[in-house]
Amino acid sequence: MIPDEFWSRIKNVQRIHQRLYDSGRGWIVGWLILLLRHTGRKSGKQYATPLQYEKIDGAYFIGAARGAKADWFRNIQANPQVQVSVGRRNFKALAEPVTDPEKVADFLAYRLKHHPLMIGLMMKMHKLPMRPSRQQLEELAASEAMVIIHPVEEL
């Protein structure tokens, strides 16, 4: 379990990322962070959430660190039509929520391979070794979720 203090710090960093995108300077963080605009499932209000991503075969893969309990994840389950900003690019997209532990474990393995230090440190926060086994990834993935963003139309 990741401490609440960690999530508070993450929120502060997310505010900085959102300000960069809102001011037209998303290109500064766009190599790692995208801005996901989604609709509140209850309120109908528009939200913007900065998230780390991996671009794989033209789609954008996003891990939900809080799993299927994350508000933004539940919002896109209710309404998968989203808008995304990545660097200087803006587009409408269809968000595909994924909770299948095997697919989530595949994504975690991909991220570990491409970002061993950063993702390894995240594994340590989950009380796992920096290079967890496939079984450990699958066990973690059972409580995690991810989203695949499929671009539809440039804005």
Phi and psi in degrees as GROMACS dihedral restraints (atoms count N, CA, C in turn):
[ dihedral_restraints ]
;  ai    aj    ak    al  type     phi  dphi    fc
    3     4     5     6     1   -86.6    20    10
    4     5     6     7     1   132.2    20    10
    6     7     8     9     1   -63.1    20    10
    7     8     9    10     1   150.4    20    10
    9    10    11    12     1   -60.2    20    10
   10    11    12    13     1   -32.7    20    10
   12    13    14    15     1   -59.4    20    10
   13    14    15    16     1   -36.8    20    10
   15    16    17    18     1   -61.4    20    10
   16    17    18    19     1   -45.4    20    10
   18    19    20    21     1   -65.2    20    10
   19    20    21    22     1   -33.7    20    10
   21    22    23    24     1   -62.9    20    10
   22    23    24    25     1   -42.3    20    10
   24    25    26    27     1   -67.2    20    10
   25    26    27    28     1   -38.4    20    10
   27    28    29    30     1   -60.7    20    10
   28    29    30    31     1   -42.6    20    10
   30    31    32    33     1   -58.0    20    10
   31    32    33    34     1   -41.0    20    10
   33    34    35    36     1   -63.4    20    10
   34    35    36    37     1   -42.8    20    10
   36    37    38    39     1   -66.2    20    10
   37    38    39    40     1   -39.7    20    10
   39    40    41    42     1   -61.7    20    10
   40    41    42    43     1   -37.7    20    10
   42    43    44    45     1   -60.7    20    10
   43    44    45    46     1   -40.2    20    10
   45    46    47    48     1   -63.8    20    10
   46    47    48    49     1   -45.8    20    10
   48    49    50    51     1   -60.8    20    10
   49    50    51    52     1   -42.7    20    10
   51    52    53    54     1   -65.0    20    10
   52    53    54    55     1   -40.3    20    10
   54    55    56    57     1   -61.7    20    10
   55    56    57    58     1   -38.8    20    10
   57    58    59    60     1   -61.3    20    10
   58    59    60    61     1   -46.6    20    10
   60    61    62    63     1   -64.6    20    10
   61    62    63    64     1   -44.7    20    10
   63    64    65    66     1   -63.1    20    10
   64    65    66    67     1   -28.1    20    10
   66    67    68    69     1   -92.3    20    10
   67    68    69    70     1     6.4    20    10
   69    70    71    72     1    82.9    20    10
   70    71    72    73     1    11.2    20    10
   72    73    74    75     1  -111.8    20    10
   73    74    75    76     1    29.7    20    10
   75    76    77    78     1   -62.2    20    10
   76    77    78    79     1   -21.6    20    10
   78    79    80    81     1   -61.1    20    10
   79    80    81    82     1   -21.9    20    10
   81    82    83    84     1   -65.6    20    10
   82    83    84    85     1   -39.0    20    10
   84    85    86    87     1  -111.5    20    10
   85    86    87    88     1    -1.9    20    10
   87    88    89    90     1   -61.3    20    10
   88    89    90    91     1   -17.4    20    10
   90    91    92    93     1   -71.3    20    10
   91    92    93    94     1   -17.6    20    10
   93    94    95    96     1  -130.2    20    10
   94    95    96    97     1   -30.4    20    10
   96    97    98    99     1  -118.8    20    10
   97    98    99   100     1   133.4    20    10
   99   100   101   102     1  -113.7    20    10
  100   101   102   103     1   164.1    20    10
  102   103   104   105     1  -111.8    20    10
  103   104   105   106     1   115.9    20    10
  105   106   107   108     1   -98.7    20    10
  106   107   108   109     1   119.0    20    10
  108   109   110   111     1  -101.5    20    10
  109   110   111   112     1   124.5    20    10
  111   112   113   114     1  -139.5    20    10
  112   113   114   115     1   165.7    20    10
  114   115   116   117     1  -104.2    20    10
  115   116   117   118     1   133.2    20    10
  117   118   119   120     1   -61.1    20    10
  118   119   120   121     1   132.3    20    10
  120   121   122   123     1   -68.1    20    10
  121   122   123   124     1   -27.8    20    10
  123   124   125   126     1  -104.5    20    10
  124   125   126   127     1   -44.6    20    10
  126   127   128   129     1   -83.3    20    10
  127   128   129   130     1   -26.8    20    10
  129   130   131   132     1    75.9    20    10
  130   131   132   133     1     1.1    20    10
  132   133   134   135     1   -73.7    20    10
  133   134   135   136     1   149.3    20    10
  135   136   137   138     1   -85.6    20    10
  136   137   138   139     1   133.7    20    10
  138   139   140   141     1  -123.8    20    10
  139   140   141   142     1   154.7    20    10
  141   142   143   144     1  -127.9    20    10
  142   143   144   145     1   126.1    20    10
  144   145   146   147     1  -127.0    20    10
  145   146   147   148     1   117.6    20    10
  147   148   149   150     1   -75.8    20    10
  148   149   150   151     1   132.8    20    10
  150   151   152   153     1  -143.2    20    10
  151   152   153   154     1   147.1    20    10
  153   154   155   156     1   -70.7    20    10
  154   155   156   157     1   151.1    20    10
  156   157   158   159     1  -146.1    20    10
  157   158   159   160     1   166.3    20    10
  159   160   161   162     1  -129.0    20    10
  160   161   162   163     1   132.9    20    10
  162   163   164   165     1   -95.5    20    10
  163   164   165   166     1   119.7    20    10
  165   166   167   168     1  -132.0    20    10
  166   167   168   169     1   118.7    20    10
  168   169   170   171     1    52.0    20    10
  169   170   171   172     1    42.7    20    10
  171   172   173   174     1    82.9    20    10
  172   173   174   175     1    -5.6    20    10
  174   175   176   177     1  -108.5    20    10
  175   176   177   178     1   158.6    20    10
  177   178   179   180     1  -108.7    20    10
  178   179   180   181     1   121.9    20    10
  180   181   182   183     1  -103.2    20    10
  181   182   183   184     1   131.5    20    10
  183   184   185   186     1  -129.3    20    10
  184   185   186   187     1   129.9    20    10
  186   187   188   189     1   -89.0    20    10
  187   188   189   190     1   140.6    20    10
  189   190   191   192     1  -100.7    20    10
  190   191   192   193     1    99.8    20    10
  192   193   194   195     1   -59.6    20    10
  193   194   195   196     1   -29.9    20    10
  195   196   197   198     1   -94.3    20    10
  196   197   198   199     1    12.8    20    10
  198   199   200   201     1    66.2    20    10
  199   200   201   202     1  -155.8    20    10
  201   202   203   204     1   -70.0    20    10
  202   203   204   205     1    -3.7    20    10
  204   205   206   207     1   -85.6    20    10
  205   206   207   208     1   -12.7    20    10
  207   208   209   210     1   -62.3    20    10
  208   209   210   211     1   135.2    20    10
  210   211   212   213     1   -57.1    20    10
  211   212   213   214     1   -45.3    20    10
  213   214   215   216     1   -63.0    20    10
  214   215   216   217     1   -35.0    20    10
  216   217   218   219     1   -66.4    20    10
  217   218   219   220     1   -45.8    20    10
  219   220   221   222     1   -65.0    20    10
  220   221   222   223     1   -34.0    20    10
  222   223   224   225     1   -63.6    20    10
  223   224   225   226     1   -42.9    20    10
  225   226   227   228     1   -76.1    20    10
  226   227   228   229     1   -22.1    20    10
  228   229   230   231     1   -63.9    20    10
  229   230   231   232     1   -38.4    20    10
  231   232   233   234     1   -76.4    20    10
  232   233   234   235     1   -34.5    20    10
  234   235   236   237     1  -145.7    20    10
  235   236   237   238     1    98.1    20    10
  237   238   239   240     1   -77.5    20    10
  238   239   240   241     1    -0.9    20    10
  240   241   242   243     1   -82.9    20    10
  241   242   243   244     1   118.4    20    10
  243   244   245   246     1  -132.2    20    10
  244   245   246   247     1   168.4    20    10
  246   247   248   249     1  -120.5    20    10
  247   248   249   250     1   144.9    20    10
  249   250   251   252     1  -133.0    20    10
  250   251   252   253     1   140.2    20    10
  252   253   254   255     1  -117.9    20    10
  253   254   255   256     1   128.9    20    10
  255   256   257   258     1  -132.0    20    10
  256   257   258   259     1   108.6    20    10
  258   259   260   261     1    62.5    20    10
  259   260   261   262     1  -118.1    20    10
  261   262   263   264     1   -98.0    20    10
  262   263   264   265     1    -0.7    20    10
  264   265   266   267     1   -93.1    20    10
  265   266   267   268     1   136.2    20    10
  267   268   269   270     1  -129.9    20    10
  268   269   270   271     1   133.3    20    10
  270   271   272   273     1  -154.9    20    10
  271   272   273   274     1   156.7    20    10
  273   274   275   276     1   -83.7    20    10
  274   275   276   277     1   150.0    20    10
  276   277   278   279     1  -151.4    20    10
  277   278   279   280     1   166.1    20    10
  279   280   281   282     1  -110.6    20    10
  280   281   282   283     1   125.2    20    10
  282   283   284   285     1   -97.4    20    10
  283   284   285   286     1   128.1    20    10
  285   286   287   288     1  -108.2    20    10
  286   287   288   289     1   104.5    20    10
  288   289   290   291     1   -70.6    20    10
  289   290   291   292     1   138.1    20    10
  291   292   293   294     1  -130.6    20    10
  292   293   294   295     1   125.2    20    10
  294   295   296   297     1  -122.0    20    10
  295   296   297   298     1     0.2    20    10
  297   298   299   300     1   -63.2    20    10
  298   299   300   301     1   116.0    20    10
  300   301   302   303     1   -56.2    20    10
  301   302   303   304     1   -34.6    20    10
  303   304   305   306     1   -66.9    20    10
  304   305   306   307     1   -42.6    20    10
  306   307   308   309     1   -68.0    20    10
  307   308   309   310     1   -39.4    20    10
  309   310   311   312     1   -65.7    20    10
  310   311   312   313     1   -40.9    20    10
  312   313   314   315     1   -63.1    20    10
  313   314   315   316     1   -38.5    20    10
  315   316   317   318     1   -59.3    20    10
  316   317   318   319     1   -43.4    20    10
  318   319   320   321     1   -64.9    20    10
  319   320   321   322     1   -43.6    20    10
  321   322   323   324     1   -61.2    20    10
  322   323   324   325     1   -40.9    20    10
  324   325   326   327     1   -63.7    20    10
  325   326   327   328     1   -40.5    20    10
  327   328   329   330     1   -60.8    20    10
  328   329   330   331     1   -47.3    20    10
  330   331   332   333     1   -64.3    20    10
  331   332   333   334     1   -39.9    20    10
  333   334   335   336     1   -61.5    20    10
  334   335   336   337     1   -40.6    20    10
  336   337   338   339     1   -65.2    20    10
  337   338   339   340     1   -40.0    20    10
  339   340   341   342     1   -89.9    20    10
  340   341   342   343     1   -22.0    20    10
  342   343   344   345     1  -138.7    20    10
  343   344   345   346     1    64.2    20    10
  345   346   347   348     1   -58.9    20    10
  346   347   348   349     1   -39.0    20    10
  348   349   350   351     1   -72.1    20    10
  349   350   351   352     1   -53.9    20    10
  351   352   353   354     1   -60.1    20    10
  352   353   354   355     1   -49.5    20    10
  354   355   356   357     1   -73.9    20    10
  355   356   357   358     1   -33.0    20    10
  357   358   359   360     1   -60.0    20    10
  358   359   360   361     1   -41.1    20    10
  360   361   362   363     1   -66.1    20    10
  361   362   363   364     1   -35.8    20    10
  363   364   365   366     1   -64.2    20    10
  364   365   366   367     1   -37.1    20    10
  366   367   368   369     1   -62.9    20    10
  367   368   369   370     1   -39.7    20    10
  369   370   371   372     1   -60.3    20    10
  370   371   372   373     1   -36.1    20    10
  372   373   374   375     1   -65.0    20    10
  373   374   375   376     1   -25.0    20    10
  375   376   377   378     1   -91.4    20    10
  376   377   378   379     1    12.3    20    10
  378   379   380   381     1    64.4    20    10
  379   380   381   382     1    34.6    20    10
  381   382   383   384     1  -115.6    20    10
  382   383   384   385     1   160.9    20    10
  384   385   386   387     1   -67.5    20    10
  385   386   387   388     1   159.7    20    10
  387   388   389   390     1   -62.8    20    10
  388   389   390   391     1   -25.7    20    10
  390   391   392   393     1  -122.3    20    10
  391   392   393   394     1    77.0    20    10
  393   394   395   396     1   -69.1    20    10
  394   395   396   397     1   157.4    20    10
  396   397   398   399     1   -73.9    20    10
  397   398   399   400     1   167.1    20    10
  399   400   401   402     1   -59.9    20    10
  400   401   402   403     1   -40.5    20    10
  402   403   404   405     1   -61.6    20    10
  403   404   405   406     1   -42.4    20    10
  405   406   407   408     1   -64.3    20    10
  406   407   408   409     1   -39.4    20    10
  408   409   410   411     1   -62.6    20    10
  409   410   411   412     1   -43.2    20    10
  411   412   413   414     1   -65.4    20    10
  412   413   414   415     1   -37.2    20    10
  414   415   416   417     1   -65.4    20    10
  415   416   417   418     1   -43.1    20    10
  417   418   419   420     1   -64.8    20    10
  418   419   420   421     1   -42.6    20    10
  420   421   422   423     1   -61.7    20    10
  421   422   423   424     1   -23.2    20    10
  423   424   425   426     1   -63.6    20    10
  424   425   426   427     1   -22.8    20    10
  426   427   428   429     1  -110.0    20    10
  427   428   429   430     1     7.3    20    10
  429   430   431   432     1  -111.5    20    10
  430   431   432   433     1   174.8    20    10
  432   433   434   435     1  -151.3    20    10
  433   434   435   436     1   167.1    20    10
  435   436   437   438     1  -148.5    20    10
  436   437   438   439     1   170.7    20    10
  438   439   440   441     1  -134.9    20    10
  439   440   441   442     1   138.8    20    10
  441   442   443   444     1  -108.9    20    10
  442   443   444   445     1   122.7    20    10
  444   445   446   447     1   -97.6    20    10
  445   446   447   448     1   120.4    20    10
  447   448   449   450     1  -106.6    20    10
  448   449   450   451     1   106.3    20    10
  450   451   452   453     1   -58.5    20    10
  451   452   453   454     1   141.0    20    10
  453   454   455   456     1  -118.6    20    10
  454   455   456   457     1   -45.9    20    10
  456   457   458   459     1  -151.5    20    10
  457   458   459   460     1   129.0    20    10
  459   460   461   462     1   -68.7    20    10
  460   461   462   463     1   146.1    20    10
